[in-house]
């Protein structure tokens, strides 16, 4: 999922360089959402591993 977030971020940067503001904005928004989903899943996974260890 982090790969997809980085991919959309790169697409947003390239689109912004070429002047496609709408596509850049949409890609940046998707990248931001995917990154936050990744963070939530990462934290949940760490918590679950700590709970199972105890």
C-alpha positions in Angstrom: 0.0 0.0 0.0 2.9 2.3 0.7 4.1 1.6 -2.9 0.8 2.8 -4.3 0.9 5.9 -2.1 4.3 6.7 -3.4 3.3 6.0 -7.0 0.3 8.4 -6.8 2.6 11.0 -5.2 5.0 10.7 -8.1 2.1 11.0 -10.6 0.9 14.1 -8.7 4.4 15.7 -9.0 4.7 14.9 -12.7 1.2 16.2 -13.4 1.9 19.4 -11.5 5.2 20.0 -13.4 3.3 19.6 -16.7 0.5 21.9 -15.6 -2.3 19.4 -15.0 -3.6 20.9 -11.7 -6.8 18.8 -11.5 -4.9 15.5 -12.0 -2.2 16.6 -9.6 -4.7 17.5 -6.9 -6.6 14.2 -7.3 -3.4 12.1 -7.3 -2.1 13.9 -4.2 -5.4 13.3 -2.4 -5.4 9.6 -3.3 -1.8 9.3 -2.1 -2.6 11.0 1.2 -5.5 8.7 1.8 -3.5 5.6 1.0 -0.7 6.8 3.2 -3.0 7.3 6.2 -4.6 3.9 5.7 -1.1 2.4 5.6 -0.2 4.1 8.9 -3.4 2.9 10.6 -2.8 -0.7 9.4 0.9 -0.5 10.5 0.0 0.7 14.0 -2.7 -1.9 14.4 -0.3 -4.6 13.3 2.3 -3.5 15.8 -0.3 -3.4 18.6 -1.6 -6.9 17.7 2.0 -8.3 17.8 2.6 -6.7 21.2 -0.7 -8.1 22.6 0.0 -11.6 21.3 3.5 -11.6 22.8 2.3 -10.7 26.3 
